[in-house]
Amino acid sequence: IGRLLRQLQMRRSSQLIVHFLQVSWRGYSMRSHVTYFMRQIRFIQRSFRFACRIRNYACQYIILPSLWQVETELLGKTVKMPKVALANILEAQASILDVQQRMVEVQQMCDARRKCLSVRPAQEGRANEKDGTARSGHSEQLLQHWSGDLLDNICRGRCCTVTSTGKAVPMPRAAARHGLRPRATHPMMDAVDKHRLDNELRQQVVYDIFCESVERWWVRYENYKAEKVRFRHGWDDWRASVAALGPGQRAAWPSFPPIPRYPYEITTVDMQQLRKTVHSLLKPTGEVAAQA
C-alpha cells in the first residue's frame, strides 16, 4: 500500500510539473527573448560609446593639433614672424604632442573595439568556423570589463592635453616624468592667436576632415574584405602546393601570400588639402593681420 501511495503521489507531482510547463513555457519564451533583445541593445550602445570615444580622441589629439599647426604656419608667415622662431614653436608642439604615439593609441582603441565585436551576443551558441565548437556565452562580462577600463588603460600614457584651439600643453606629472617643459612663446604669437579661426568654424573643419577620413577608411575596408577572401584562397593553394612538394624540396616552395592589413585611415590627415582649406578660410583674417 505504501508503494502504491508513493507512486500515486509521484504521478500527481509529475502532473503538476507538466501543467506548470504547459502554462508557463510561452511566457518563458517571451521573457528569454526580451532578455536577449536587451543584451543586444546594450551591446549596440556600448559599441557606439566605443566609436564615439575613438572619434573624439582622434579629433582632439590628431586632427585638431594638425589644424593648429597649419594655422600657426600660415598666420606666422602672414604676420612676418621670424622663420627660426616659427620653426621652434612648431617643433615644440610636435615634441609635446607626440603624434605617432597618439596614432598608435587610436589603433589600439580600434583593435579593442574589434575584439568587442567578435564576442557580440548574436554569435553566442553558434559554432566556430575553425573548430566547430560553440562560442562562449560571456560577452556581457567581457564587454563590461573592456568598456570600463580598457580605453583608459590605453590612454594612460598620454603626457599632454590639447586646448580648444589645438595647442598641446604638457601635463604637470607627465612633464616632470618625461622632462617636458612649455617653451617660452614668441611675442608675435599674440597676433597669430588673435586671427585664428573661431571655435565653431574650427570644429566644423575638424568634423569635415574626420568624415573624409571615414569615407577613405570605408573604401579601404571594402578592399580589405576582398583581400581577406583572396588571401584565404591563396592560403589554400599555397598549403596544397607545399604539401605536394614536401619538406624535402623546401627551396622550391612558393612564396607565402601577403597577409592583408586592417586599415587605420582615420589617423591619416591630408596636410596638403588641410592647408588649402585653412588658407581659404584664413584669407580674410590674414589680410587684416597683414595690415595690422
C-alpha positions as CSV (number, residue, x, y, z in Angstrom):
1,I,0.0,0.0,0.0
2,G,2.8,2.4,0.8
3,R,4.5,1.8,-2.6
4,L,1.2,2.4,-4.3
5,L,0.6,5.6,-2.5
6,R,4.1,6.8,-3.3
7,Q,3.5,6.1,-7.0
8,L,0.2,8.0,-6.9
9,Q,1.9,10.9,-5.1
10,M,4.7,11.0,-7.7
11,R,2.2,10.8,-10.5
12,R,0.2,13.8,-9.1
13,S,3.5,15.7,-8.7
14,S,4.6,15.0,-12.2
15,Q,1.2,16.1,-13.5
16,L,1.6,19.4,-11.6
17,I,5.0,19.8,-13.2
18,V,3.6,19.1,-16.7
19,H,0.7,21.5,-16.1
20,F,3.2,24.2,-14.9
21,L,5.4,23.8,-18.0
22,Q,2.4,23.9,-20.4
23,V,1.1,27.1,-18.7
24,S,4.5,28.9,-18.4
25,W,6.5,27.9,-21.4
26,R,5.0,30.6,-23.6
27,G,5.8,33.3,-21.1
28,Y,9.3,31.9,-20.6
29,S,10.0,32.1,-24.3
30,M,8.9,35.8,-24.3
31,R,11.0,36.6,-21.3
32,S,14.0,34.9,-22.7
33,H,13.6,36.8,-26.0
34,V,13.2,40.1,-24.2
35,T,16.4,39.4,-22.2
36,Y,18.3,38.5,-25.3
37,F,17.0,41.6,-27.1
38,M,18.1,43.8,-24.2
39,R,21.6,42.3,-24.3
40,Q,21.8,43.1,-27.9
41,I,20.7,46.7,-27.3
42,R,23.3,47.1,-24.5
43,F,25.9,45.7,-26.9
44,I,24.9,48.3,-29.6
45,Q,25.0,51.1,-27.1
46,R,28.4,50.0,-25.8
47,S,29.7,49.7,-29.3
48,F,28.5,53.3,-30.1
49,R,30.2,54.6,-27.0
50,F,33.4,52.9,-28.2
51,A,33.1,54.6,-31.6
52,C,32.3,58.0,-30.1
53,R,35.4,57.8,-27.8
54,I,37.6,56.8,-30.6
55,R,36.2,59.7,-32.8
56,N,36.7,62.3,-30.0
57,Y,40.2,61.1,-29.3
58,A,41.2,61.2,-32.9
59,C,39.7,64.6,-33.4
60,Q,41.2,66.1,-30.3
61,Y,44.7,64.7,-30.4
62,I,45.4,64.2,-34.1
63,I,43.2,66.4,-36.3
64,L,42.8,69.4,-34.1
65,P,46.6,69.8,-33.5
66,S,47.2,69.4,-37.2
67,L,44.8,72.3,-37.8
68,W,46.6,74.3,-35.1
69,Q,50.0,73.6,-36.9
70,V,48.7,74.7,-40.3
71,E,47.0,77.8,-38.8
72,T,50.2,78.8,-37.0
73,E,52.4,78.2,-40.1
74,L,50.1,80.3,-42.4
75,L,49.4,83.1,-39.9
76,G,53.1,83.2,-38.8
77,K,54.1,83.8,-42.4
78,T,51.4,86.4,-42.8
79,V,52.5,88.5,-39.7
80,K,56.1,88.0,-40.8
81,M,57.2,86.0,-37.8
82,P,60.9,85.0,-37.9
83,K,61.4,81.6,-39.5
84,V,63.6,80.4,-36.7
85,A,61.0,81.3,-34.0
86,L,58.2,79.8,-36.1
87,A,60.1,76.5,-36.6
88,N,60.9,76.3,-32.9
89,I,57.3,76.7,-31.9
90,L,56.2,74.0,-34.4
91,E,58.9,71.7,-33.1
92,A,57.9,72.2,-29.5
93,Q,54.3,71.4,-30.4
94,A,55.4,68.2,-32.2
95,S,57.7,67.1,-29.3
96,I,55.0,67.7,-26.6
97,L,52.1,66.1,-28.6
98,D,54.0,63.0,-30.0
99,V,51.6,62.4,-32.9
100,Q,53.0,58.9,-33.7
101,Q,52.2,57.7,-30.2
102,R,48.7,59.2,-30.4
103,M,48.1,57.3,-33.6
104,V,49.2,54.1,-32.0
105,E,46.8,54.7,-29.2
106,V,43.9,55.2,-31.7
107,Q,44.9,52.0,-33.5
108,Q,44.9,50.1,-30.2
109,M,41.4,51.5,-29.5
110,C,40.2,50.3,-32.9
111,D,41.6,46.8,-32.1
112,A,39.8,46.8,-28.8
113,R,36.6,47.6,-30.5
114,R,37.1,44.9,-33.0
115,K,37.6,42.4,-30.1
116,C,34.3,43.5,-28.6
117,L,32.5,43.0,-32.0
118,S,34.0,39.4,-32.1
119,V,32.0,38.4,-29.0
120,R,28.7,40.1,-29.8
121,P,25.7,38.3,-28.2
122,A,24.2,37.4,-31.7
123,Q,27.1,34.9,-32.1
124,E,26.8,33.1,-28.8
125,G,26.0,29.5,-29.1
126,R,26.9,29.3,-32.8
127,A,29.6,27.0,-34.0
128,N,33.0,28.5,-34.8
129,E,34.1,28.3,-38.4
130,K,37.5,26.8,-37.5
131,D,36.9,24.0,-35.0
132,G,33.2,23.7,-34.9
133,T,32.9,24.3,-31.1
134,A,30.2,26.5,-29.7
135,R,31.0,30.1,-28.9
136,S,31.3,31.2,-25.3
137,G,28.4,33.0,-23.7
138,H,30.3,35.5,-21.6
139,S,30.0,38.5,-23.9
140,E,28.3,40.6,-21.2
141,Q,31.1,40.1,-18.7
142,L,33.8,40.8,-21.4
143,L,32.1,43.9,-22.7
144,Q,31.5,45.3,-19.3
145,H,35.2,44.8,-18.4
146,W,36.5,46.2,-21.7
147,S,34.3,49.2,-21.9
148,G,35.0,50.2,-18.4
149,D,38.8,50.4,-18.2
150,L,40.5,49.2,-21.4
151,L,40.4,52.5,-23.2
152,D,41.5,54.3,-20.1
153,N,44.5,52.0,-19.8
154,I,45.4,52.7,-23.4
155,C,45.3,56.4,-22.9
156,R,47.1,56.3,-19.5
157,G,50.5,57.0,-21.0
158,R,49.4,60.3,-22.6
159,C,51.6,63.2,-21.3
160,C,49.8,66.2,-22.7
161,T,46.4,67.8,-23.1
162,V,45.1,69.8,-26.1
163,T,43.3,73.1,-25.8
164,S,40.2,74.1,-27.7
165,T,42.4,75.7,-30.4
166,G,44.6,72.6,-30.8
167,K,47.7,73.6,-28.9
168,A,49.4,70.8,-26.9
169,V,50.1,71.6,-23.3
170,P,52.2,69.1,-21.2
171,M,50.5,67.7,-18.1
172,P,52.3,68.5,-14.8
173,R,53.1,65.0,-13.7
174,A,53.9,63.7,-17.1
175,A,56.1,66.8,-17.8
176,A,58.1,66.1,-14.7
177,R,58.5,62.5,-15.6
178,H,59.4,62.9,-19.2
179,G,61.3,66.2,-18.9
180,L,58.8,68.2,-20.9
181,R,58.6,71.9,-20.3
182,P,56.5,74.5,-22.1
183,R,58.8,76.7,-24.0
184,A,58.7,80.4,-24.0
185,T,56.4,81.7,-26.7
186,H,57.2,84.4,-29.2
187,P,55.6,87.9,-28.7
188,M,54.1,87.7,-32.2
189,M,52.1,84.7,-31.2
190,D,49.6,87.0,-29.7
191,A,48.8,88.4,-33.2
192,V,48.7,84.9,-34.5
193,D,46.2,83.7,-31.9
194,K,44.1,86.8,-32.4
195,H,43.4,85.9,-36.1
196,R,42.8,82.2,-35.7
197,L,39.5,80.6,-36.8
198,D,36.6,80.9,-34.4
199,N,35.7,77.8,-32.4
200,E,32.6,77.0,-34.4
201,L,34.3,77.1,-37.7
202,R,37.3,75.2,-36.3
203,Q,35.0,72.4,-35.1
204,Q,33.3,72.2,-38.5
205,V,36.7,71.8,-40.2
206,V,37.7,69.1,-37.8
207,Y,34.4,67.3,-38.4
208,D,34.7,67.5,-42.2
209,I,38.3,66.1,-42.0
210,F,37.1,63.3,-39.9
211,C,34.2,62.5,-42.2
212,E,36.6,62.4,-45.2
213,S,38.9,60.1,-43.2
214,V,35.9,57.8,-42.5
215,E,35.0,57.7,-46.2
216,R,38.6,56.8,-47.1
217,W,38.6,54.1,-44.4
218,W,35.4,52.6,-45.8
219,V,36.8,52.3,-49.3
220,R,39.9,50.7,-47.9
221,Y,37.9,48.4,-45.6
222,E,35.9,47.1,-48.6
223,N,39.2,46.4,-50.3
224,Y,40.4,44.7,-47.1
225,K,37.5,42.4,-47.0
226,A,38.1,41.4,-50.6
227,E,41.8,40.9,-49.9
228,K,40.8,38.5,-47.0
229,V,38.8,36.4,-49.4
230,R,41.7,36.3,-51.9
231,F,44.1,35.5,-49.0
232,R,42.0,32.6,-47.9
233,H,42.1,31.1,-51.4
234,G,45.8,31.9,-51.8
235,W,46.5,30.2,-48.5
236,D,44.7,27.0,-49.5
237,D,46.6,27.0,-52.8
238,W,49.9,27.6,-51.0
239,R,49.3,24.9,-48.5
240,A,48.3,22.4,-51.3
241,S,51.5,23.3,-53.2
242,V,53.7,22.9,-50.1
243,A,52.1,19.6,-49.3
244,A,52.7,18.3,-52.8
245,L,56.3,19.4,-52.9
246,G,57.1,18.1,-49.4
247,P,59.7,19.2,-46.8
248,G,62.5,17.8,-49.0
249,Q,62.0,20.5,-51.6
250,R,61.7,23.4,-49.3
251,A,63.7,25.6,-51.7
252,A,61.0,25.1,-54.4
253,W,58.1,26.2,-52.1
254,P,56.2,29.2,-53.5
255,S,56.3,32.4,-51.6
256,F,53.8,32.9,-48.8
257,P,50.7,35.0,-49.8
258,P,50.8,38.5,-48.3
259,I,48.6,38.9,-45.3
260,P,46.0,41.7,-45.6
261,R,46.3,44.5,-43.1
262,Y,43.4,46.2,-41.4
263,P,43.1,49.9,-42.5
264,Y,43.7,52.7,-40.0
265,E,42.7,55.6,-42.2
266,I,41.1,57.8,-39.5
267,T,44.5,58.7,-38.2
268,T,45.7,60.0,-41.5
269,V,45.3,63.7,-42.2
270,D,45.8,65.1,-45.7
271,M,48.0,68.0,-44.8
272,Q,48.1,69.4,-48.3
273,Q,44.3,69.5,-48.5
274,L,44.1,70.8,-45.0
275,R,46.5,73.6,-45.8
276,K,44.3,74.6,-48.8
277,T,41.2,74.6,-46.8
278,V,42.6,76.6,-43.9
279,H,44.2,79.1,-46.3
280,S,40.9,79.8,-48.0
281,L,39.2,80.3,-44.6
282,L,42.0,82.4,-43.2
283,K,42.3,84.7,-46.3
284,P,40.1,87.5,-44.9
285,T,41.7,87.4,-41.4
286,G,45.1,87.1,-43.0
287,E,44.6,90.3,-44.9
288,V,43.6,92.0,-41.7
289,A,46.6,90.6,-39.9
290,A,48.9,91.8,-42.7
291,Q,47.5,95.3,-42.5
292,A,47.9,95.3,-38.7
